[in-house]
């Protein structure tokens, strides 16, 4: 156990999972949630106003989300502790995850293997480690960190602290033109920063942006919801508008900062794993998921964008003579 916990080094692509002691839960959804938490993501907080999203109660969807994060974040090795207490279905989910992502899966058994585990391993290519020296060599950390985005450094307190600063998002752009009745503003239990975080065309190293990025990476477990919140906070688009951004000519996204890359990649991976590899817009979500995205905004302490301003007709410019007359009057 000591070696397994020491091997938990996300920066080197190695994750150690300590399963929730709930072996009687059918379907294996709890174990998928434990994998997601080990990846640095947290499931929504359930309250009287916010109920559990449907994907949380379905093991298949939860495992797809775990696989999408694993592929997007570059995780190569996963250790699962107390594997002797897992159900047959959970063992099957882990082996399926191993086959679908290509990770190096280690199952740490702290007691005798149940018959179903022995039968499952008999049909899988595996290696048995039964002495401390072999285990130490197996969990020896890699020599170099993984290249690319340092996603494991994004951390924020969870659950959100009392009195945490809220950030307003930029105004909604008017195109693509969509309309949806604005949701009531969430209950604000902390101060509001006077300015929103910089948008996609401004400085990405601004401290406000770093704080928001850490919250999104930590507090949103669903890849599509996390990517949508990131795009919304950088562009001001609504969730409806995001569903029309990526495949309409001339209405693509502006260049986004590097911290959004894992979020967008995880959304693409989830579409691929779900059987939709050629989807034109992996960020498009059905309307019944929009309240979940609004809940994610609240978890990140982000205020909804003010609605776009619309006019009854095209704006008219002032006549040149009037402008010239005004200038002459001021000069006089």
C-alpha positions in Angstrom: 0.0 0.0 0.0 2.8 2.4 0.8 4.5 1.7 -2.6 1.1 2.1 -4.3 0.3 5.5 -2.7 3.9 6.7 -3.4 3.4 5.8 -7.0 0.5 8.3 -7.3 2.3 10.9 -9.4 -0.1 12.4 -12.0 2.8 14.5 -13.4 4.3 11.2 -14.5 1.1 9.8 -15.8 0.6 7.4 -12.9 -2.7 7.4 -10.9 -3.5 5.4 -7.8 -7.1 4.7 -7.0 -8.4 3.8 -3.5 -11.9 2.4 -4.1 -14.9 3.6 -2.0 -15.8 0.8 0.4 -19.1 0.0 -1.3 -18.6 -3.5 -2.9 -22.4 -4.2 -2.9 -23.2 -1.3 -5.2 -24.3 -2.8 -8.5 -23.0 -1.8 -11.9 -19.6 -0.4 -10.8 -20.4 3.3 -11.1 -18.8 4.0 -7.7 -15.5 2.7 -8.9 -15.6 4.8 -12.1 -16.2 7.8 -9.8 -13.2 6.9 -7.8 -11.1 6.8 -10.9 -12.4 10.2 -11.9 -11.6 11.7 -8.5 -8.1 10.2 -8.7 -7.7 12.2 -11.9 -8.3 15.4 -10.0 -12.0 15.8 -11.0 -14.9 16.1 -8.6 -18.5 15.2 -9.1 -21.3 17.8 -8.6 -22.4 18.5 -5.0 -25.9 17.2 -4.5 -28.3 19.5 -2.7 -32.0 20.0 -2.6 -31.8 22.3 -5.6 -29.2 20.2 -7.5 -30.0 16.6 -8.1 -27.6 13.9 -9.4 -27.1 14.2 -13.1 -28.2 11.1 -15.0 -24.7 10.1 -16.1 -23.6 9.6 -12.5 -26.1 6.8 -11.9 -25.1 4.8 -15.1 -21.9 2.8 -14.9 -21.3 2.7 -18.6 -21.5 6.5 -19.0 -19.3 7.0 -15.9 -16.7 4.7 -17.3 -16.7 6.4 -20.7 -16.1 9.7 -18.9 -13.2 8.2 -17.0 -11.7 6.8 -20.2 -12.0 10.1 -22.0 -10.1 11.9 -19.2 -7.4 9.2 -19.2 -6.8 9.6 -22.9 -6.9 13.4 -22.9 -4.7 13.8 -19.9 -2.0 11.3 -21.0 -2.4 8.9 -18.1 -0.4 5.7 -18.8 -0.5 3.7 -15.5 -3.3 3.1 -13.0 -3.1 1.2 -9.8 -6.3 0.1 -8.0 -6.0 -0.8 -4.4 -8.0 -3.5 -2.5 -9.0 -5.1 -5.8 -9.9 -8.3 -3.9 -13.0 -6.6 -2.6 -14.3 -5.6 -6.1 -17.2 -7.3 -7.8 -17.0 -9.3 -10.9 -18.6 -6.5 -12.9 -16.0 -4.0 -11.6 -13.2 -6.3 -12.6 -14.7 -6.5 -16.1 -15.0 -2.7 -16.2 -11.3 -2.3 -15.3 -10.1 -4.8 -17.9 -12.3 -3.1 -20.5 -10.8 0.3 -19.5 -7.3 -1.3 -19.8 -8.1 -2.6 -23.3 -9.7 0.6 -24.5 -7.1 3.1 -23.3 -3.9 1.0 -23.4 -3.0 1.9 -19.8 -0.7 -0.3 -17.6 -3.2 -1.6 -15.1 -2.1 -2.8 -11.7 -4.6 -4.5 -9.3 -3.4 -4.6 -5.7 -5.0 -7.4 -3.8 -4.8 -7.2 0.0 -6.3 -10.6 0.6 -7.2 -13.8 -1.2 -8.7 -13.5 -4.6 -12.4 -14.3 -4.9 -13.3 -17.1 -7.4 -14.7 -14.6 -10.0 -11.4 -12.6 -10.0 -9.4 -15.8 -10.6 -11.7 -16.8 -13.5 -11.4 -13.3 -15.0 -7.6 -13.3 -14.8 -7.4 -16.7 -16.4 -8.8 -15.1 -19.6 -6.5 -12.1 -19.5 -2.8 -11.6 -20.2 -1.3 -10.7 -16.8 1.7 -11.0 -14.6 1.8 -11.8 -10.9 3.9 -9.8 -8.5 4.1 -11.4 -5.0 7.3 -10.0 -3.3 8.3 -6.5 -2.2 11.3 -6.3 -4.5 9.2 -7.0 -7.6 6.6 -4.5 -6.5 9.2 -1.8 -5.9 10.6 -2.3 -9.3 7.2 -2.2 -10.8 6.2 1.1 -9.2 9.6 2.8 -9.7 8.7 6.3 -11.1 9.6 7.2 -14.7 12.7 9.2 -15.3 11.0 12.1 -17.0 7.8 14.0 -16.7 5.2 13.8 -19.4 5.5 16.5 -22.0 2.7 18.9 -22.7 0.2 20.7 -20.6 0.8 20.5 -16.8 -2.8 19.7 -16.0 -2.0 18.2 -12.6 -1.1 21.6 -11.2 -4.6 22.9 -11.7 -6.2 22.5 -8.3 -8.8 24.5 -6.4 -10.5 23.8 -3.0 -13.4 21.5 -3.2 -16.1 22.0 -2.1 -15.9 25.7 -2.7 -15.0 27.7 0.3 -17.5 30.1 2.0 -17.1 33.6 0.8 -15.2 32.6 -2.3 -14.9 35.4 -5.0 -17.4 35.2 -7.8 -16.4 36.2 -11.4 -18.8 37.7 -13.9 -18.5 36.4 -17.4 -18.2 38.6 -20.5 -21.4 39.7 -22.3 -23.0 37.4 -24.8 -22.1 38.1 -28.5 -25.1 38.6 -30.8 -24.0 35.9 -33.3 -24.9 33.2 -33.8 -28.4 34.6 -33.0 -30.1 32.4 -30.4 -32.6 33.2 -27.7 -33.3 31.5 -24.5 -35.0 32.9 -21.4 -32.2 33.8 -18.9 -31.9 31.6 -15.9 -32.4 33.2 -12.5 -29.0 34.3 -11.0 -27.6 31.9 -8.5 -27.4 32.8 -4.8 -24.1 34.6 -4.3 -22.5 33.9 -1.0 -19.2 35.8 -1.6 -17.8 39.0 -3.1 -18.0 39.7 -6.8 -14.8 40.8 -8.6 -15.4 44.1 -10.4 -14.1 42.8 -13.8 -14.6 39.5 -15.6 -11.6 37.4 -16.4 -9.9 38.2 -19.7 -11.5 36.8 -22.7 -9.9 34.6 -25.4 -8.2 37.5 -27.1 -6.5 38.9 -24.0 -3.8 37.9 -21.6 -4.2 34.3 -20.5 -1.7 34.7 -17.6 -4.0 37.1 -15.7 -4.5 35.8 -12.1 -8.3 35.8 -12.5 -8.0 33.5 -15.5 -5.6 31.2 -13.5 -8.2 31.0 -10.7 -11.1 30.2 -13.0 -9.0 27.6 -14.9 -8.2 25.8 -11.6 -11.8 25.7 -10.6 -12.9 24.3 -14.0 -10.3 21.6 -14.0 -11.1 20.6 -10.4 -14.8 21.0 -10.0 -16.3 19.7 -13.2 -16.2 15.9 -13.9 -18.0 15.8 -17.2 -15.7 16.6 -20.1 -18.3 18.3 -22.3 -19.6 20.4 -19.4 -16.0 21.5 -18.4 -15.2 22.4 -22.0 -18.5 24.4 -22.4 -17.8 26.3 -19.2 -14.3 27.2 -20.4 -15.6 28.4 -23.7 -18.3 30.4 -22.1 -16.0 32.1 -19.7 -13.6 33.0 -22.5 -16.1 34.1 -25.2 -19.4 34.9 -23.5 -21.3 32.5 -25.7 -24.3 30.7 -24.2 -24.5 26.9 -24.2 -27.1 27.2 -27.0 -24.6 29.3 -29.1 -21.8 26.9 -28.4 -23.8 24.2 -30.1 -23.7 26.2 -33.3 -20.1 27.4 -33.2 -17.8 24.8 -34.5 -19.4 23.7 -37.8 -21.0 26.8 -39.2 -18.8 28.6 -41.8 -17.2 31.7 -40.3 -18.4 31.1 -36.8 -15.6 29.1 -35.3 -13.9 29.6 -32.0 -11.1 32.1 -31.5 -7.7 30.8 -30.5 -8.0 29.5 -26.9 -5.3 29.2 -24.2 -3.4 26.0 -23.6 -5.3 25.2 -20.3 -8.4 24.5 -22.4 -6.7 21.9 -24.6 -7.3 18.9 -22.2 -10.9 19.9 -21.8 -11.6 20.1 -25.5 -9.6 16.9 -26.1 -11.6 15.1 -23.4 -14.9 16.2 -25.0 -13.6 14.9 -28.4 -12.5 11.6 -26.8 -15.9 11.2 -25.1 -17.7 11.6 -28.5 -15.4 9.0 -30.0 -15.9 6.5 -27.2 -19.6 7.0 -27.3 -19.7 5.9 -30.9 -19.8 9.4 -32.6 -16.2 9.9 -33.8 -17.3 12.1 -36.7 -19.6 14.4 -34.8 -19.2 18.0 -36.2 -19.4 19.6 -32.7 -18.4 17.5 -29.6 -19.4 20.4 -27.4 -23.0 20.4 -28.5 -25.2 19.1 -25.7 -28.9 18.3 -25.5 -31.1 20.8 -23.7 -31.8 18.5 -20.8 -28.1 18.8 -19.9 -28.0 22.6 -19.9 -29.1 22.9 -16.2 -26.1 20.7 -15.4 -23.8 23.1 -17.1 -25.5 26.0 -15.2 -24.8 24.0 -12.0 -21.2 23.7 -13.1 -21.0 27.5 -13.5 -22.3 27.9 -10.0 -19.7 25.4 -8.6 -17.0 27.5 -10.3 -18.5 30.7 -8.9 -19.1 32.2 -12.3 -22.0 34.6 -12.8 -24.1 34.1 -16.0 -23.2 36.4 -19.0 -25.5 39.4 -19.4 -27.8 38.9 -22.4 -26.7 40.2 -25.8 -28.1 43.6 -26.8 -30.4 43.5 -29.9 -31.7 46.4 -32.0 -34.8 46.7 -34.1 -32.8 47.6 -37.2 -29.3 48.3 -38.5 -27.6 51.2 -36.8 -27.4 54.4 -38.9 -24.3 56.5 -38.9 -24.5 60.3 -38.6 -24.3 62.3 -41.9 -20.9 63.7 -42.7 -22.3 67.2 -42.8 -23.6 66.9 -39.3 -20.2 65.7 -38.0 -18.4 68.4 -39.9 -20.8 71.0 -38.5 -20.2 69.7 -35.0 -16.5 69.8 -35.3 -16.6 73.4 -36.7 -18.8 74.4 -33.8 -16.4 73.0 -31.3 -13.5 74.6 -33.0 -15.2 78.0 -32.9 
